[in-house]
């Protein structure tokens, strides 16, 4: 919430995206396991080598403000946000 994001990606211990949660959802659960059981939105993901114009267009069409960049193994390696 402090960074102006409406949601944040939730990752497993290996770095694979599990979904997205709002700041309110994150604060309302006791622990990460409880949060992951109640995730309602998938994380919006693209390969890290996707051209920026394609990534930006994809993000603009989604109900998310964060696009998770993943490598060939599906592990998060970065993110692009609509908030700059």
Secondary structure, 3 states (H helix, E strand, C coil): CCCCCCEEEEECCCCEEEEEEEHHHHHHCCCHHHHHHCCCECCEEEECCCCHHHHHHHHHHCCCCEEEEECCCCEEEEEEECCC
